Amino acid sequence: MINITCSTREGTSKGAVRRLRRDGIIPIVVYSKGRPAEMGSVSRVEIEAAMRSIQAGFLPITVFSLKDASG
């Protein structure tokens, strides 16, 4: 399991998402059964480091755990 630190985001417009990407932040959407979708963001540097640590061929079965400030 790979732990990734995320944060919530407010902006949903195309411009807000482009600003995030320009600043090296990846916008994400987390879907859960029976709950509304939650919008957040993760650091590009952290995602790249996580992807480098995964062995070739193991990405489809890798579990990512998202942690935010509240746990």
C-alpha positions in Angstrom: 0.0 0.0 0.0 1.3 3.4 -0.9 0.3 6.4 1.2 -0.4 9.7 -0.6 -1.1 13.0 1.2 -4.0 14.9 -0.3 -5.9 18.1 0.4 -9.4 19.3 -0.4 -9.9 21.9 -3.1 -12.5 24.5 -3.6 -12.2 25.6 -7.3 -14.1 23.4 -9.8 -13.8 25.6 -12.8 -11.5 24.8 -15.7 -9.3 27.8 -14.9 -8.9 26.8 -11.3 -7.8 23.3 -12.3 -5.4 24.7 -14.9 -3.8 26.9 -12.2 -3.4 23.8 -10.0 -1.7 21.9 -12.8 0.6 24.8 -13.6 1.7 24.9 -9.9 2.6 21.2 -9.9 -0.6 20.0 -8.3 -2.8 17.2 -9.7 -6.6 17.6 -9.2 -8.4 14.4 -8.1 -12.0 13.3 -7.6 -12.7 10.5 -5.0 -15.9 8.6 -5.5 -17.5 6.5 -2.7 -20.6 4.4 -2.9 -23.6 6.2 -1.3 -21.6 9.5 -0.8 -21.1 12.6 -2.9 -17.9 12.9 -4.8 -15.1 14.7 -3.0 -12.7 16.9 -4.9 -9.1 17.2 -3.8 -5.5 17.6 -5.0 -2.2 15.8 -4.6 1.4 16.9 -5.2 2.8 15.9 -8.6 6.2 15.3 -7.0 4.7 12.8 -4.5 2.8 11.0 -7.2 5.9 10.7 -9.4 7.9 9.3 -6.5 5.1 6.7 -5.8 5.0 5.7 -9.4 8.8 5.2 -9.5 8.5 2.9 -6.4 6.1 0.5 -8.2 7.6 -2.5 -9.9 6.9 -2.9 -13.6 3.6 -4.6 -14.2 2.2 -4.0 -10.7 0.4 -0.7 -11.2 -3.1 -2.3 -11.8 -2.9 -4.1 -8.4 -1.4 -1.4 -6.4 -3.5 0.1 -3.5 -3.2 3.8 -2.8 -4.2 5.2 0.5 -5.2 8.9 0.6 -4.5 10.8 3.8 -5.6 14.4 4.4 -5.0 16.8 7.4 -7.9 15.2 9.3 -6.6 11.7 8.8 
